[in-house]
Amino acid sequence: MNLKKIVEQIKIKKSFLCIGLDTDIQNIPPHLKNIDSAIFEFNKQIIDATNKFAIAYKLNIAFYECMGYKGWVMLEKTVEYLKANYPDIFLIADAKRGDIGNTSKKYAQTFFETLNFDAITVSPYMGEDSVTPFLSYKDKFIILLALTSNKGSNDFQLIKDENGVRLFEHILKKSQNWGNKDNTMYVVGATKPEMFKEVRKIIPDHFLLVPGIGAQGGDLGETVKNGINKNCGLIVNSSRAIIYADNTNKFAEKAAFEAKKIQEEMEYYLEKYCNFM
Amino acid sequence: MNLKKIVEQIKIKKSFLCIGLDTDIQNIPPHLKNIDSAIFEFNKQIIDATNKFAIAYKLNIAFYECMGYKGWVMLEKTVEYLKANYPDIFLIADAKRGDIGNTSKKYAQTFFETLNFDAITVSPYMGEDSVTPFLSYKDKFIILLALTSNKGSNDFQLIKDENGVRLFEHILKKSQNWGNKDNTMYVVGATKPEMFKEVRKIIPDHFLLVPGIGAQGGDLGETVKNGINKNCGLIVNSSRAIIYADNTNKFAEKAAFEAKKIQEEMEYYLEKYCNFM
């Protein structure tokens, strides 16, 4: 999927919502737990109910891997279902991979070929040759970790060099030599809304994937005010607050209700800040 | 597995070799390619032939994931085979994981429970709460990326702060508040042998996992001279130079020959530098 298509979908759906499928067998409704393919069945019902309100889904790979090969079967089924039924959805593997070149090449093959994801989150710690193998695919994106939403993001990401440039700023700057806005996005957490202004000074045009609203406590309004650009430039994720909104046989309906609430708030912001609506 | 057991095995085998099972269907001998479970069969024969010379095996998860769920079946079979037949082997998942707390917890569950690995490589970029979930398991280790063996390690890992402290040094220092030498090791690449002295100033006692000899060009002698400590303190990995030493039906025998050569060199260094031999 390319950038033009993503922006088009934002206009059509009046939404820049990404729904995180962090699907955990412990947390799905009891009536689904004992059926075969419980995780896939849960995902399918969530997707069918919520896709009108979202432009992207993000699958958190840890939640599938922890079930071993059976989890990978659920992952593959979910990706196939999304691609077959909702081809306009932007599909993100939240995998935070990154390794030496020959290994990153295998991870790229995993998520862009074996599984047909449109994007993968990538950890920048190992530098250029750990990131560029993901960039050799047409119409695929990396989403590089810049400023994450968790408390530990303060440990290293904000360290300043001799010139006062912080580590996440180094990453934003240097990675622009590796890719461009047509194949690179960045993770910037909603838990630091004031930092979006700093980020936008360096990368005014790139899309940002924004985790941290909902269960993690980030504020959507503040994030948008500081982070939006002329193409919207934001994909804001919510996982637990949507998919676990209810635990009965009405879980999908309730998830849709929560997704719609966020979509309506997003529509308001798009009208307020983006002249393309 | 605990530290005492690892040191014991180093003494018994006179080796601190780790063999990397970066097993790629493209590179295994033609006579194995078309059988069921080709990857597992290759691993099994390599393990049976080389385990006398190695104290650890490292499975590079990317090489399994790229085959989808079938690759995870090969991964699970290999781990089960190693644990059942060679319980003294230290078993490393080279996975470079790291995410927000609730997700790292799932990755820890994946590699320490679903799969019975003894250790996992972890990326430090997201800080404390992305690392500590891996530390709640008894007799399991994290191996935190400090100074990696690839060219891109120069991009961010060597950035100096206002006081001249480099990023990898921050990681070595800060992570000592999270764990200790009984549950934490560090990745330091053999391609920067002069840096081991710097590393040892901060962590004299911890074990280091050292990639980068063999195909990546690092020098074992220089690495040992600068990095060894009283418990050896080094686990040196070689992958491609051992497992792909030959491409005929003698591949396992040839792999054993290459592993033995490295073990003998290691025996020499242990006698030279470690008084426990």
Chai-1 contact restraints between the chains, C-beta under 6 A:
chainA,res_idxA,chainB,res_idxB,connection_type,confidence,min_distance_angstrom,max_distance_angstrom,comment,restraint_id
A,N60,B,T103,contact,1.0,0.0,6.0,A-B,restraint_1
A,A62,B,T103,contact,1.0,0.0,6.0,A-B,restraint_2
A,A62,B,K106,contact,1.0,0.0,6.0,A-B,restraint_3
A,A62,B,Y107,contact,1.0,0.0,6.0,A-B,restraint_4
A,F63,B,K106,contact,1.0,0.0,6.0,A-B,restraint_5
A,E65,B,T110,contact,1.0,0.0,6.0,A-B,restraint_6
A,C66,B,K106,contact,1.0,0.0,6.0,A-B,restraint_7
A,C66,B,Q109,contact,1.0,0.0,6.0,A-B,restraint_8
A,C66,B,T110,contact,1.0,0.0,6.0,A-B,restraint_9
A,C66,B,T114,contact,1.0,0.0,6.0,A-B,restraint_10
A,G68,B,T114,contact,1.0,0.0,6.0,A-B,restraint_11
A,Y69,B,Y69,contact,1.0,0.0,6.0,A-B,restraint_12
A,Y69,B,W72,contact,1.0,0.0,6.0,A-B,restraint_13
A,Y69,B,V73,contact,1.0,0.0,6.0,A-B,restraint_14
A,W72,B,Y69,contact,1.0,0.0,6.0,A-B,restraint_15
A,W72,B,W72,contact,1.0,0.0,6.0,A-B,restraint_16
A,V73,B,Y69,contact,1.0,0.0,6.0,A-B,restraint_17
A,K96,B,D99,contact,1.0,0.0,6.0,A-B,restraint_18
A,D99,B,K96,contact,1.0,0.0,6.0,A-B,restraint_19
A,I100,B,N150,contact,1.0,0.0,6.0,A-B,restraint_20
A,T103,B,N60,contact,1.0,0.0,6.0,A-B,restraint_21
A,T103,B,A62,contact,1.0,0.0,6.0,A-B,restraint_22
A,K106,B,A62,contact,1.0,0.0,6.0,A-B,restraint_23
A,K106,B,F63,contact,1.0,0.0,6.0,A-B,restraint_24
A,K106,B,C66,contact,1.0,0.0,6.0,A-B,restraint_25
A,Y107,B,A62,contact,1.0,0.0,6.0,A-B,restraint_26
A,Q109,B,C66,contact,1.0,0.0,6.0,A-B,restraint_27
A,T110,B,E65,contact,1.0,0.0,6.0,A-B,restraint_28
A,T110,B,C66,contact,1.0,0.0,6.0,A-B,restraint_29
A,T114,B,C66,contact,1.0,0.0,6.0,A-B,restraint_30
A,T114,B,G68,contact,1.0,0.0,6.0,A-B,restraint_31
A,S123,B,S123,contact,1.0,0.0,6.0,A-B,restraint_32
A,S123,B,Y125,contact,1.0,0.0,6.0,A-B,restraint_33
A,Y125,B,S123,contact,1.0,0.0,6.0,A-B,restraint_34
A,Y125,B,Y125,contact,1.0,0.0,6.0,A-B,restraint_35
A,Y125,B,L145,contact,1.0,0.0,6.0,A-B,restraint_36
A,M126,B,T148,contact,1.0,0.0,6.0,A-B,restraint_37
A,M126,B,G152,contact,1.0,0.0,6.0,A-B,restraint_38
A,G127,B,G152,contact,1.0,0.0,6.0,A-B,restraint_39
A,G127,B,S153,contact,1.0,0.0,6.0,A-B,restraint_40
A,G127,B,D155,contact,1.0,0.0,6.0,A-B,restraint_41
A,G127,B,F156,contact,1.0,0.0,6.0,A-B,restraint_42
A,E128,B,G152,contact,1.0,0.0,6.0,A-B,restraint_43
A,E128,B,D155,contact,1.0,0.0,6.0,A-B,restraint_44
A,D129,B,N150,contact,1.0,0.0,6.0,A-B,restraint_45
A,D129,B,K151,contact,1.0,0.0,6.0,A-B,restraint_46
A,D129,B,G152,contact,1.0,0.0,6.0,A-B,restraint_47
A,S130,B,G152,contact,1.0,0.0,6.0,A-B,restraint_48
A,L145,B,Y125,contact,1.0,0.0,6.0,A-B,restraint_49
A,T148,B,M126,contact,1.0,0.0,6.0,A-B,restraint_50
A,N150,B,I100,contact,1.0,0.0,6.0,A-B,restraint_51
A,N150,B,M126,contact,1.0,0.0,6.0,A-B,restraint_52
A,N150,B,D129,contact,1.0,0.0,6.0,A-B,restraint_53
A,K151,B,D129,contact,1.0,0.0,6.0,A-B,restraint_54
A,G152,B,M126,contact,1.0,0.0,6.0,A-B,restraint_55
A,G152,B,G127,contact,1.0,0.0,6.0,A-B,restraint_56
A,G152,B,E128,contact,1.0,0.0,6.0,A-B,restraint_57
A,G152,B,D129,contact,1.0,0.0,6.0,A-B,restraint_58
A,G152,B,S130,contact,1.0,0.0,6.0,A-B,restraint_59
A,S153,B,G127,contact,1.0,0.0,6.0,A-B,restraint_60
A,D155,B,G127,contact,1.0,0.0,6.0,A-B,restraint_61
A,D155,B,E128,contact,1.0,0.0,6.0,A-B,restraint_62
A,F156,B,G127,contact,1.0,0.0,6.0,A-B,restraint_63
A,I159,B,D161,contact,1.0,0.0,6.0,A-B,restraint_64
A,D161,B,I159,contact,1.0,0.0,6.0,A-B,restraint_65
A,E162,B,E162,contact,1.0,0.0,6.0,A-B,restraint_66
